[in-house]
Amino acid sequence: MQDTTISVCYSGNKRVFPGLLLSVLSLAKYTQRPLHIYILSMDLHEQNANYLPFSENQIDILNTVLRQKNEKSCAELVDVGEFFRKELAAGKNAKNYYTPYAQLRLYLSELEQMPDKLIYLDIDTMAASDIGQLYDIDISGYEYAAALDYMGKFWISPVYCNSGVLLLNLPELRRTKLFPRVREYVAKHRMIMPDQTALHRLHRKRMILPMRFNEQRDIKKDTVVKHFCRGIFWLPFFHIYNIKQWERDAVHKRLKIHYYDDIYDQYDQLAKSYDLEK
């Protein structure tokens, strides 16, 4: 499988490009295989001035860094705004703690250019070893695979999964029509974690992955993906934190993570050569 292209999808807007770049740099560092990065985005500036799609310049930067590692790798921007406006723009979760961009992954089964097998990653994730370890898992007969949610497994359900890392079987998802059913549910029911909760309630057959594929706390020796999601500090007092990988000082001082310092150095060199915000 060493020459098989690994297909990975993200969704987001122009403002979070630093996180996307760091995540893609980590993917490229730890695999020798070609990467095809699909990036779902849309222009929704009428709702929020920051809701702008990634620019062509930003996609060009991703292609440059990807092809420095493997000439067969590429990044591709996919506009999903038309789909979103038809179904979810006026839904009950259009304005939520999470941006509307989190819901764009629910249209992956509608996009003909997508491969049959696809990894979806939240932008606040970083590879800690070869992402091929996740991609090569056989999910025949399953709609998708996901790891448990660190806090949700205690507070919601023992089998409540985190949707920040998903291994998707698109032919099976189309057969069961899971994503259309989830979109309808999200549009009609107000929820704190809309698509994640709807996937939990409506899936028919899902594989639960080991936590090393979506490590939501400290990086361990076998971690494949580190997810910089919300967590809890118990001392000196109970409080919830939400530190992202692009918040470098907090990653170092509060999370005590220095695992990605070489990637931060690489990011800094790119920032000197390119206008990352353009």
Sequence and secondary structure as in RCSB ss.txt:
>XXXX:A:sequence
MQDTTISVCYSGNKRVFPGLLLSVLSLAKYTQRPLHIYILSMDLHEQNANYLPFSENQIDILNTVLRQKNEKSCA
ELVDVGEFFRKELAAGKNAKNYYTPYAQLRLYLSELEQMPDKLIYLDIDTMAASDIGQLYDIDISGYEYAAALDY
MGKFWISPVYCNSGVLLLNLPELRRTKLFPRVREYVAKHRMIMPDQTALHRLHRKRMILPMRFNEQRDIKKDTVV
KHFCRGIFWLPFFHIYNIKQWERDAVHKRLKIHYYDDIYDQYDQLAKSYDLEK
>XXXX:A:secstr
 TTS EEEEEE  GGGHHHHHHHHHHHHHH  S EEEEEEE   TTT TT     HHHHHHHHHHHHHH TT EE
EEEE HHHHHHHTTTSTTSSSSS GGGGGGGGGGG TTS SEEEEE TTEEESS THHHHTS  TT SEEEEB T
THHHHT TT B TTEEEEEHHHHHHHTHHHHHHHHHHHS  SSHHHHHHHHH SSEEEE GGGSB SS  TT SE
EE   EEE SSS EEE   TT HHHHHHTS   TTHHHHHHHHHHHHHS TT 
